[in-house]
Amino acid sequence: MNRPASRITCFTIFAVGMAAGTAAFAQAPAQAANCTDCGVVQSVRANEVKGSTSGVGMVAGGVLGGVLGHQIGGGTGKTVATVAGAAGGAYVGNKVEQNKNTKTQWSVGIRMDSGQQRTFIYSNQPTVREGDRVKLIDGGKRLGLVAP
């Protein structure tokens, strides 16, 4: 009598173990779908950001414009040309320096799995495209592609 009860017990333990293993395996994809740092790329846009100026371009342009303006005309006209040349040169020099320091930044819009919309700015062109499923790495400093 002891023997049949033992077989039933072994079979019951085996069946319960298989059911638990199958349930754990079935839940694994559901856990992956609940990734709190995952989302879908909605947009990737390049933006030009005007650079800051140190004043060197303005000073150099002002001096050069003043020297060139001083060579025009005579008397009061020479003074007006010098001042106008310095002002115009300063403006142009400042713009040249600003354009020289212009940088491109990329803005990546992501709709997170939670429904939240987030935007990240990168100094290098990202490798992701619209529609890509991504995971935030280091809080969004980098993006990793996730299999759909």
trRosetta pair geometry for C-beta under 8 A, 3 or more apart (Angstrom, degrees):
i j d omega theta_ij theta_ji phi_ij phi_ji
1 4 6.6 -55 -157 33 40 101
1 5 6.8 31 154 -11 68 109
2 5 6.1 -66 -157 41 34 110
2 6 6.3 38 150 -27 68 110
3 6 5.5 -56 -151 31 32 116
3 7 6.8 31 155 -18 65 101
4 7 5.6 -50 -150 33 38 111
4 8 6.5 37 153 -18 67 104
5 8 5.7 -54 -149 37 35 112
5 9 6.2 37 152 -21 66 107
6 9 5.7 -53 -147 36 30 113
6 10 6.4 30 154 -18 64 105
7 10 5.8 -53 -146 37 31 110
7 11 6.2 30 156 -17 65 108
8 11 5.8 -55 -146 40 29 110
8 12 6.1 32 154 -21 64 108
9 12 5.7 -54 -146 36 29 112
9 13 6.4 28 156 -17 64 106
10 13 5.9 -55 -148 37 30 109
10 14 6.2 30 153 -19 64 108
11 14 5.6 -55 -146 38 31 113
11 15 6.1 30 156 -19 66 108
12 15 5.8 -55 -144 38 28 110
12 16 6.2 26 158 -16 64 108
13 16 5.9 -56 -145 39 28 109
13 17 6.2 31 155 -21 63 110
14 17 5.7 -58 -148 37 27 113
14 18 6.4 27 155 -19 64 106
15 18 5.8 -53 -146 35 30 110
15 19 6.4 29 155 -18 64 107
16 19 5.7 -55 -147 37 31 111
16 20 6.3 30 155 -18 65 107
17 20 5.8 -56 -146 37 29 109
17 21 6.3 28 156 -17 64 108
18 21 5.8 -56 -145 38 30 110
18 22 6.2 30 156 -19 65 108
19 22 5.8 -54 -145 38 29 111
19 23 6.3 30 155 -19 64 107
20 23 5.7 -54 -147 36 30 111
20 24 6.4 30 154 -19 64 105
21 24 5.8 -54 -147 36 31 110
21 25 6.3 30 154 -18 65 107
22 25 5.7 -56 -147 38 31 111
22 26 6.2 31 154 -21 65 107
23 26 5.7 -54 -144 36 31 111
23 27 6.4 28 156 -18 64 107
24 27 5.9 -58 -150 36 30 109
24 28 7.1 50 149 -43 61 93
25 28 5.8 -34 -159 0 37 118
26 29 7.6 -55 -177 28 38 96
26 30 7.7 28 139 -7 63 113
27 30 5.2 -63 -158 42 53 116
27 31 6.1 55 148 -26 81 101
28 31 5.9 -55 -152 32 31 110
28 32 6.7 29 153 -17 64 104
29 32 5.5 -54 -149 36 39 112
29 33 6.4 41 152 -24 68 103
30 33 5.6 -51 -150 32 34 114
30 34 6.8 27 152 -14 63 106
31 34 5.9 -61 -153 38 35 107
32 35 6.4 -1 -180 -47 47 102
33 113 7.7 163 166 -149 61 145
34 113 7.4 169 -144 131 32 148
35 38 3.5 52 98 -2 125 124
35 113 6.1 114 70 1 74 153
35 135 6.4 -72 165 -111 143 104
35 146 7.4 -151 49 -129 171 162
36 113 7.3 -116 -116 58 26 117
36 114 7.0 34 -143 -47 67 116
37 135 5.4 59 110 -166 97 79
37 136 4.3 -113 -176 46 100 95
37 137 8.0 104 153 -63 138 37
38 112 7.2 115 88 -153 39 69
38 113 5.2 36 82 -25 87 122
38 133 6.7 14 -176 177 106 92
38 134 6.9 174 -147 93 63 41
38 135 4.9 -32 -93 -97 79 74
38 136 7.6 -140 -73 3 31 75
38 146 5.8 -7 -132 -5 118 166
39 110 4.3 98 98 165 135 104
39 111 5.4 -178 -172 87 112 41
39 112 3.9 -73 -79 -104 127 39
39 113 5.8 -132 -87 -26 63 62
39 118 7.3 153 16 35 170 108
39 133 7.5 -168 104 -149 25 61
39 134 6.3 -19 65 62 68 82
39 136 7.8 35 15 -33 103 96
40 110 6.9 156 74 -156 31 72
40 111 5.4 -14 58 59 86 94
40 131 6.7 -20 -175 -148 104 27
40 132 7.2 161 -153 82 61 36
40 133 5.5 -35 -97 -98 73 63
40 134 7.5 134 -111 17 23 78
41 44 6.5 7 175 -46 126 97
41 108 6.3 -55 -135 -171 103 100
41 109 7.2 103 -165 79 59 57
41 110 5.7 -41 -100 -100 49 78
41 128 5.1 167 -63 146 156 123
41 129 6.6 145 89 101 147 27
41 130 5.5 -134 113 -118 100 33
41 131 6.4 -33 67 28 91 25
41 132 4.7 23 16 52 124 84
41 133 7.9 -132 0 -73 80 18
41 134 6.0 64 -45 -5 96 123
41 143 8.0 64 -75 -177 114 156
42 109 4.3 -60 67 107 104 104
42 110 6.4 173 6 -104 89 19
42 111 5.2 84 -49 -20 120 96
42 117 7.4 -23 9 -137 154 98
42 130 6.6 2 168 -136 17 89
43 107 7.4 0 110 108 103 90
43 108 7.2 178 90 -149 59 39
43 109 4.1 31 43 34 95 116
43 130 6.2 13 -98 -96 32 107
44 106 6.4 -4 -171 -176 84 111
44 107 7.6 162 -152 82 37 52
44 108 5.4 1 -106 -107 74 78
44 109 7.8 -136 -61 24 39 72
44 126 6.3 -126 -135 59 124 116
44 128 6.6 176 -77 93 135 81
44 129 6.4 -86 5 -131 143 40
44 130 6.2 -130 5 -49 94 77
45 106 6.9 157 80 -155 40 62
45 107 4.8 -14 62 58 95 99
45 109 7.9 34 3 -10 103 101
46 104 5.5 -11 -169 -170 103 113
46 105 7.6 148 -156 79 54 36
46 106 5.6 -33 -97 -99 59 75
46 107 8.0 -176 -83 17 13 77
46 125 7.5 -20 -91 -105 107 95
47 104 7.0 145 74 -157 39 61
47 105 5.2 -26 65 67 94 85
47 106 7.4 158 17 -99 78 24
47 107 5.8 44 -10 -15 122 111
48 102 5.6 7 -176 178 103 115
48 103 7.5 158 -153 83 58 33
48 104 5.7 -37 -97 -98 61 68
49 102 6.8 164 80 -157 46 65
49 103 5.3 -17 59 65 98 82
49 104 7.5 159 14 -104 80 17
49 105 5.5 35 -16 -1 122 115
50 98 5.5 1 -176 174 103 105
50 99 7.8 -43 -138 -85 84 44
50 101 7.7 56 169 89 52 88
50 102 5.5 -37 -121 -103 41 89
51 97 7.6 -114 93 141 116 66
51 98 5.6 174 66 -160 80 48
51 99 7.6 -102 30 0 107 2
51 100 6.8 -73 48 80 149 56
51 101 2.2 -169 139 110 164 97
51 102 5.1 -108 -16 -59 94 36
51 103 6.4 95 -75 -13 92 84
52 98 7.7 -58 -177 -118 7 75
52 101 6.3 -78 46 123 46 152
53 56 7.8 -148 -179 34 82 68
53 57 6.0 -85 -150 36 114 117
53 58 6.8 81 157 -24 138 106
53 94 5.6 22 -143 -155 167 78
53 97 4.8 89 -125 105 98 123
53 98 5.3 -47 -59 -71 108 80
53 101 7.2 -175 -79 26 54 143
54 57 7.6 105 52 2 75 83
54 97 7.1 -114 30 175 75 144
55 58 5.2 -56 -155 40 52 115
55 59 6.0 50 149 -20 80 104
55 94 7.9 -11 -120 -105 38 93
56 59 6.0 -57 -146 39 29 106
56 60 6.0 23 159 -14 66 111
56 97 6.5 142 70 -105 82 147
57 60 5.9 -57 -139 42 27 107
57 61 5.9 26 161 -17 64 112
57 93 4.0 176 160 157 71 80
57 94 5.2 143 100 -90 108 29
57 95 7.8 -145 139 40 138 34
57 96 5.4 -168 -157 70 132 90
57 97 2.9 -139 -22 -31 149 125
57 98 7.5 -128 60 -17 158 65
57 100 7.8 171 -78 21 141 127
58 61 5.9 -57 -142 41 24 109
58 62 6.1 27 156 -22 61 109
58 90 4.7 35 -169 -165 77 81
58 91 7.8 40 -126 -66 84 21
58 93 5.1 159 -94 92 23 110
58 94 4.1 31 -78 -68 91 96
58 97 7.3 -74 -28 17 67 139
59 62 5.7 -55 -147 35 28 113
59 63 6.4 26 157 -17 64 105
59 90 7.4 29 -75 -119 21 90
59 93 7.3 -120 45 121 32 152
60 63 6.0 -55 -148 36 30 108
60 64 6.2 24 156 -13 65 110
60 93 5.3 172 74 -147 79 142
61 64 5.8 -58 -143 43 30 108
61 65 5.9 29 159 -18 67 111
61 89 4.0 -179 158 158 72 72
61 90 5.1 152 92 -94 103 23
61 91 7.2 -124 125 47 143 35
61 92 5.1 -176 -156 74 139 79
61 93 2.0 -147 -21 -28 126 120
61 94 6.7 -101 31 -16 146 61
61 96 7.1 149 -71 24 129 121
62 65 5.8 -56 -140 41 26 109
62 66 6.1 28 158 -21 63 108
62 86 4.7 37 -167 -170 78 78
62 87 7.4 32 -122 -75 89 21
62 89 5.0 152 -93 92 23 103
62 90 3.6 29 -71 -71 95 95
62 93 6.6 -90 -18 24 62 143
63 66 5.8 -56 -147 36 27 112
63 67 6.4 27 156 -19 64 105
63 86 7.5 33 -75 -125 20 88
63 89 7.2 -123 46 123 33 144
64 67 5.8 -54 -148 35 31 110
64 68 6.4 24 156 -12 65 108
64 89 5.1 -177 74 -156 79 139
64 93 7.4 133 35 -68 116 125
65 68 5.9 -58 -145 42 31 107
65 69 5.9 29 157 -18 67 111
65 85 4.0 -179 161 158 76 69
65 86 5.0 159 93 -93 103 23
65 87 7.2 -118 120 44 146 33
65 88 5.2 180 -151 74 144 79
65 89 1.9 -150 -22 -25 122 124
65 90 6.6 -96 30 -18 141 61
65 92 7.3 133 -66 34 128 116
65 93 7.8 -120 -20 -23 114 112
66 69 5.7 -56 -140 40 28 110
66 70 6.2 35 157 -28 63 106
66 82 5.4 39 -157 -172 73 78
66 83 7.7 25 -115 -87 87 23
66 85 5.3 149 -90 97 25 103
66 86 3.6 32 -71 -77 94 97
66 89 6.6 -102 -17 33 62 144
67 70 5.8 -52 -149 28 28 115
67 71 7.2 28 153 -22 58 103
67 85 7.5 -127 47 131 35 138
68 71 6.0 -56 -162 26 35 112
68 72 7.6 30 147 -20 63 104
68 85 5.2 -166 76 -159 83 138
68 89 7.3 140 34 -69 115 131
69 72 5.9 -58 -161 26 43 112
69 81 4.2 -178 -177 145 85 73
69 82 4.4 156 107 -101 108 28
69 83 7.2 -129 131 32 153 30
69 84 5.8 168 -132 68 143 75
69 85 2.1 -151 -36 -6 122 137
69 86 6.5 -92 28 -22 142 66
69 88 7.9 130 -63 38 127 113
69 89 7.8 -122 -19 -21 113 119
70 78 6.4 46 -152 -179 51 93
70 81 7.0 167 -74 100 22 99
70 82 4.4 48 -77 -99 73 105
70 85 7.1 -110 -19 50 60 149
72 77 7.4 -98 123 140 84 97
72 78 6.8 170 85 -117 55 61
72 81 4.1 -137 74 -176 111 159
72 85 7.6 150 19 -52 121 132
73 77 3.4 -113 174 117 146 112
73 78 4.7 -157 94 -67 91 61
73 80 7.6 -11 70 56 159 92
73 81 5.2 153 25 -14 121 141
74 77 6.2 32 53 58 39 107
74 78 5.3 14 -125 -39 17 117
75 78 6.0 127 49 10 28 100
75 79 7.6 -62 132 -1 40 96
76 79 5.6 -53 -155 34 41 112
76 80 6.3 38 150 -17 70 105
77 80 5.7 -53 -145 39 33 110
77 81 6.1 34 154 -19 66 108
78 81 5.7 -55 -145 39 29 112
78 82 6.3 33 153 -24 63 106
79 82 5.7 -52 -148 33 30 113
79 83 6.5 25 156 -14 64 106
80 83 6.0 -56 -147 39 30 107
80 84 6.0 26 156 -15 66 112
81 84 5.8 -56 -138 43 28 109
81 85 5.9 33 158 -23 64 110
82 85 5.8 -55 -144 37 24 112
82 86 6.4 25 155 -19 61 106
83 86 5.8 -55 -148 35 29 110
83 87 6.4 25 155 -15 64 108
84 87 5.8 -56 -145 39 30 109
84 88 6.0 25 158 -13 66 111
85 88 6.0 -57 -140 44 26 107
85 89 5.8 28 159 -20 63 113
86 89 5.8 -56 -141 39 25 112
86 90 6.3 29 157 -23 62 106
87 90 5.8 -53 -149 32 27 111
87 91 6.6 27 154 -17 62 106
88 91 5.8 -55 -150 35 32 111
88 92 6.2 26 156 -13 67 109
89 92 5.8 -57 -142 42 30 107
89 93 5.9 32 158 -21 66 110
90 93 5.8 -55 -141 38 26 112
90 94 6.3 29 157 -21 62 107
91 94 5.9 -58 -152 34 26 111
91 95 6.5 22 153 -15 63 108
92 95 5.8 -58 -149 39 32 110
92 96 6.2 35 153 -22 67 105
93 96 5.7 -51 -145 34 31 112
93 97 6.5 29 156 -16 64 105
94 97 5.9 -57 -152 38 29 109
94 98 6.3 30 151 -20 65 108
95 98 5.5 -53 -144 37 33 113
95 99 6.2 30 157 -17 67 106
96 99 5.9 -56 -147 38 28 108
96 100 6.3 33 153 -24 63 107
97 100 5.6 -53 -147 33 31 116
97 101 6.5 14 159 -6 64 110
98 101 6.2 -70 -152 45 28 100
98 102 7.0 53 146 -53 62 88
99 102 5.5 -23 -155 -14 40 119
103 123 7.2 -26 163 -145 131 91
105 121 5.4 3 170 -171 125 101
105 122 6.8 153 -167 74 74 39
105 123 6.0 -43 -113 -103 79 48
106 121 7.2 150 78 -157 46 51
106 122 4.7 -21 62 62 99 94
106 123 7.9 -145 19 -57 83 3
106 124 7.5 -43 14 96 123 28
106 125 5.6 114 -47 -117 147 48
106 126 5.6 -156 112 -3 148 92
107 119 5.9 -5 -172 -173 96 110
107 120 7.5 156 -154 79 49 41
107 121 5.7 -20 -99 -100 68 72
108 119 6.9 156 78 -155 45 58
108 120 5.0 -18 60 61 98 91
108 121 7.9 -178 18 -81 75 24
108 122 6.6 30 -8 -2 114 114
108 126 5.6 19 -66 7 137 160
108 128 6.7 66 -138 70 137 123
108 143 7.1 -92 126 -38 164 152
109 117 6.7 -8 -170 -173 98 96
109 118 7.5 160 -153 86 52 41
109 119 5.1 -22 -98 -100 68 84
110 117 7.5 158 83 -156 44 51
110 118 5.2 -19 63 65 94 89
110 119 7.5 167 18 -87 72 34
110 120 7.0 18 0 1 116 105
110 134 6.6 -85 -123 59 132 120
110 136 7.9 160 94 -65 167 100
110 143 8.0 -175 -74 -115 143 131
111 115 7.3 -21 -177 -148 92 29
111 116 7.7 162 -157 84 51 37
111 117 5.6 -26 -102 -101 67 71
112 115 6.8 -31 77 37 80 22
112 116 4.5 1 41 61 123 86
112 117 7.5 -151 8 -79 83 20
112 118 6.0 52 -36 1 110 112
118 140 7.2 -111 143 -106 137 145
120 140 4.8 -153 -101 172 134 116
120 143 7.6 162 66 -54 156 114
122 125 7.5 129 105 -105 121 10
122 126 5.4 104 47 -54 161 97
126 143 6.3 30 -154 36 127 128
127 143 8.0 -164 53 76 80 104
128 132 4.6 -139 -160 63 93 150
128 134 5.7 -13 -115 -72 150 135
128 143 5.4 -44 -28 106 139 142
128 145 6.9 171 -100 -80 94 87
129 132 5.3 107 56 -26 62 115
132 145 6.0 -72 -177 -120 118 92
133 145 7.1 81 77 -164 64 63
133 146 4.6 -80 120 68 100 96
133 147 7.5 -22 74 97 128 12
133 148 5.5 140 5 -91 143 66
134 143 4.5 -11 -170 -175 138 108
134 144 6.4 137 -160 70 76 40
134 145 6.1 -51 -103 -102 70 39
134 146 6.1 153 -123 3 13 95
135 143 7.3 143 67 -162 41 59
135 144 4.8 -24 59 65 94 98
135 145 8.0 2 15 89 82 6
135 146 5.0 97 -30 -55 99 118
136 139 6.4 -15 155 -173 120 13
136 140 4.6 -33 -147 -74 116 62
136 142 8.0 124 -167 77 48 51
136 143 6.7 -37 -105 -107 45 67
137 140 7.8 133 53 -69 41 13
137 141 6.8 -77 96 62 72 77
137 142 4.2 -33 71 77 113 97
137 143 6.7 -175 16 -91 93 15
137 144 5.2 79 -36 -19 122 107
138 141 4.0 -39 98 36 117 115
138 142 5.7 60 33 20 110 91
140 143 7.4 11 -149 -71 53 80
